[in-house]
Amino acid sequence: MERRSFLTKAGVGLAASAVAAPAIAQAQPAIQWRMASSFPKGLDTLFGTAEMVARRVSEVTEGRFQIRVFAAGEIVPPLQVLDAVQNGTIECGHTAPYYYVGKDPAFAFGTGLPFGLNARHQNAWMYAGGGMAAMEGLFKEYNCVQFPAGNTGVQMGGWFRKEIRTVADLKGLKFRIAGLAGQVFAKLGAVPTQIPGGEIYQALERGTIDAAEWVGPYDDEKLGLVKVAKYYYYPAFWEGGSMLSALVNAKQWAALPKHYQAAFEAACAEANSYMLARYDARNTDALRRLVGGGALLRGFSRPILEAAEKASFEIYNELSAKSAHWKRIYPGWKKFRDDQYLWFRIAEYAFDSFAYASRPGAAKGAPAKKTK
């Protein structure tokens, strides 16, 4: 009898909850936000990641929480997304925090630093190494709440009109580059400039700049950069794993129902994985097409890499005197970086080095190794 009574009561409870669930969903407020992207619609992975966040938020909240995504320049200039979120012009934005190092160099930690973290390191630092907590104070100062929402993985070093063999070849070079990397190249004699992705082709074509870096083969192909600069350098030692972020106005975030907050945060985490997977899956074929279209692959020389690394850490030491946030964040970030390098050198690097060089795993069409 007790068992039958329990099952009867449980059945009534389940039925009641089934009826109540839609009613609860309907009780949630209808909210509409605007999200400004720093990227044009033509870059379907960068812009598409913001669209994915909006779509997943809508699905999870059964359409009650809607986010309309605007491409770069539609309502906010591409490099002013942080400002618009801070001022409440828009509720949220999707951007690369290192675009705003002019406000505070510590914003670079939110995307990536020269000779810093790769994509896995960056995720580990943000999610499990104290990164989000470390960055919280900086974003709070700008009236924003930040969530990781995308990563490009290691990028290519960019498109150059001429070969760059030595550090001397960088002198006077007008180079489109973002983040603290501009300061590194300036220290080596180049003339850095930061312009939006949608303007790079025209700047190269007109000779306003001599070289430009963007992301990697998939996006670079879409921008048509091989048509105006044929030397394609690698790697982007300044972007080992560039993270993008969703920024939310702090007041709007605090007013958002907890269920909607959870939906937004989960959508950003999903987008963070999605972007990296998409680039990893598509860059190979895009690189083949670019090489077939005339791109000449070149690796940065060791002297250039060594000079850039030296310049980078000199700058990092100098920034502690210029930014309280940098002084606070950098020591912990540096220790985390060094620890990650130690671990990755043991297993990951050993695996990668052998597997990539091994003949059974070599790329199709690669020449076989000669044997005596």
N, C-alpha and C positions, 0 to 999 in steps of 0.2 A: 504493500500500500504506500509506504513511504517513497519507494522508487517511482511508482506511478504518479504520485502527487508531485514529485520533483519534476518529472518529465513534462507534466501538464503545465506547471508554472513556468518552466523553461520555455515551452512552446509559446505560451502567451507572451513571454518576455521578448523572444526572438521576433515574433510577429509584430509586436509593438515597435521594436527598434527598426524593423524593416519599413514600417509606415512612417516612422518619425524621421528617418534619415533624409529623405527628400525635403521634408519640412524644415529640417535644420539647415540644409543647404540653401533653401529659399530665404531663410532668415538672415543669412549672411548679407552684408551690404553690397550693392553693386558699385564697384570702384573702377575708375578709368584713369590710367596714367599715360604719360608720354615719355618715351625713352629716345634720347638723341644718341646716334652713333657717330664715332669719329671717322667712319669709313663709307665710301660710296657703295651703291647697290651692286655695281658691277663686280665687286670683290665678294663673291657669294659665300665664302667661308667666314670672312671677318664680319661682314654685315649680316650674313645668315645666322651667325651664332646669337646675335641679339634677337633676331626673329625667333630663334628656337626657344630662348628664355621666355619670350612673350607667349609663345604657343603652349609651352608646357605649364606655365602659370594658369593660363585660361583653362586648360584641360583638367588640371588638378582641382581647380575651384569651380568646375562645372560652368564656366563662362561668366562667373560673377566678378572676377578680377581681370580686367582687360588692360593690356599694355600696347599702345600703338608705337611702332618703331619708325623713326625718321632717319633718313640717310644724312651723311655729312653735308652741312650747308643748307639743309631744308628749313630748319628752324634755328639751328645753332652752328656757327663756324666749327669745322672739324677739330680745331685745337683749343676750343673754348668750352668743351663739354663739362669739365670740372667746374668752371665758373658758373655755368648755367644751373647746375645742380646745387651748388653752394648758395646761390642767390634765390633758389626756389622758382626760377623761370620754368624749369621742367622738374618732374619728380625724380627721374633717374636717367642715367646715361651709361653708355658702353664705350670704353676708351682704354688707352694704355697710360697708366699713371706716369711713366717717365716722360711723357710730353710736357709735364709741368715742373720739371727740375728747375726752371727759372724762378718758380715761386719758392721751392725748397728742394735742395738736391736729394733729400731723403725719399722723395717720391720715386726715385729710381729703384728702390728696393721692391716696389710693387710690381715692377716689370722685369728688370734684369740689369746687371752691371757687367762691364767688360771683365772678362776672366772670372766670372762669378759662378752662377748656378745653371745647370741644365734643367730641362723641363721636370724631370723627376725630383731633382734636388729642390727646385722651387716649390713644387707641390708639397714635398716633405717639410720644408721650412714653414710654409704658410699654414698647413693643416695640423702638423704634429710637432713642429719645432719652435713654436712660439711666434711665428711670423705675423699672423693676423693680430695677435695681441700687441705686438710691437708696433704695428702700423696703425692701430686703432687711434692712438693719441694724435697722430699727424692728421688723419682724415677727420677726426672730431674737430680739430682746429679750423677745418674748412667746411664744417657743417655737413659732413658726409659720413655715410656708413659704406664700407667697401666689402665686396665679395669677389673672390677669384672667379673668372668667367671666360676662360679660354687660354690656350697656350699654343704658340706656333711651332714649338720645338726649336732646335738650333737653326739659325737662318744662314742664308748665303751672304757673302761679303759685299755684293753689289756689282754694278755695271760701270765700267771705266772706258773712256775713249782711247786711252793709251795704256800700255803695260806699266805696271808698278813693280819694279824689281828691288828697289832700295828705299830706305827712309828718305833719301834726298829727292826721290821722285814724287814725294807727297807735298813738297814745298809749293805753296801757292795754289794747290789743287782745290777747286771749289766743289765741295762734297756735300750732298744732301744726306744728313744723318741725324738721328734722334737721340735723346737721352744724354747721359754723361759721356757717351762715346765721342760726341762732338768736341768736348773739352780735351779728350785724349788725342784726337787727331789734330786739334789746334796746337797742342804741345809738341807735336811732331812736324808742324809747319803747314798743315792744311788749313783751308778756310771752310769751316762747317756752316751749314745752314739747315734749318728745319722747315720743310714745306709739306703740305698734305699729299697723300698718295695720288690723288686725282690730278695733281699738277706736275708730277715728276716728269712725265713724257715730254710735255711742252718745254719744260725748263732745260732738259737735256737736248732736245731738238734745236732750240734757239741758242744754245751755248751759254745760257745763264749759269749753268753748273757744268762741271767736267765729269762728274761721276755721281752715282746715286745708289743707295741701298734701300730695299723695301722689305720683303719677307723671304721668299724662296721661289723655286721654279713655278709652282702652280699660280701664284698671284703675279709674279713677274711676267709670266707669259701673257696674262690677261692685260697687263699694262702696256705690252708691246715694246718693252725696253730693249730687246735684242735688235730692234730696227735702228736705234739711235746710239748704241754703245755696245761693242761686240765682246769686250773682255769681261768675263764673268768670274769674279773672284770668290774664294771660300777659304776658311769659314768666317762667319761673322763672330769674331772672338768677343764682341761686345754683346751678343745676344745668343747665349747658349740655350736659353729656354724662356722666351719672352711671354710673360703672362699679361693677359688683359683682365680688366675688372669691370664689374657693374657697380656704379656709384649711385647711392640713394640719398636724397635729401634727408637729413636726420629728423627733422620735424615730421615729414611725411612717413618715415619709417616708424616712428614712435606711435603714430596714429593708426597704423595698419593693424587689423586684427591678427592675432597670433597665428591663426590658421593660414592666413595669406602670407605672413612673414615666412612661415615654414615652406610654403609652396615656392616662394621666390628664391629662398636660399637653396632649396633642393634643385630647382631649375638651373641655377647658376653652376652648381657642382656638376650637374649632368653636362652642361654646355662646356665646362672646363675640359672634360674628357673628350667630348665630341670634336672640338676644334683640332686637338692634337691628332686624333685618329684620322680625321679627314685629310689633314696635310700629309701625314705619313703615308696614307694610301694613294695620294694623287701626285706627290712631288716627283716620283720616279719617272712616270710616263711624260710628265711635263718637261723634265730635264732632258729626256731623250729628244723630244720635239725641238727644244731650244737649241740643242747641239746640232740637230739636223738642219735648223734654220740659220746656222752660222755663228752661234755662240762659241767663244773660245774659252774653255775652262782654265783657270789659273789659280794656284794656291798662293796665299801670302807667304813670302819668304820668311825663314826663321829669324833673320835680323829684324824684320819689320815686327814680327810677333813679339820678340824679346823687348824691343824698344817700346812697343805699345803696352806690354805688361808692366814694365818699369814705370812708365808715365802714369798708368792707371792707379797703381798703389801709392805713388807720390801724391796724386790728386786726392785719393781717399783720406790720406793722413792730413792733408790741408783742410778738408771739408769739416773736420771735427771742430775747427775754430770758427766756422762760418754758420753752422746749423746745429742747434741744440738737439733736434731730432736725429740728425746724422750721428752726433756724438753718442746719443743714447742707444741707437739701433746697431750701429756698425760693429762694435766689439762682439756682440752675440751672433750677428750674421756671419762675421769672419770666422769665428770658432766653428759654427755649424758648417760652413763651407769647407774648412780644413778637415773636419771629421768626415764629411761626406766623401771628399777626395780620397781619404785614407781607405774607407770601406770600398768604394767603387774601384779603386786601383787593384784591390785584392781579387775580386771575383768578376765583376762586370768587364773591366778592361781586359783581363786575361781571356775571357770568353770571346769578346768582340774582336780582339786582335787576331786570335787564331781563326775564328769563323770567317771573318771577312777576307783573310788572306788564303784560306784553304781552297785548293782547286775544286773539290766537290761542291763547295758553297760559293764559288766565284760566279760573277755575273755572266750570263749567257753572251758568248761572243768575245769574252776576254781571252787574250793569248795565253796559251798553256806555258807553264814554266819549263825552261830548258833544263835537261838533266844530262850529266856527263856519262 
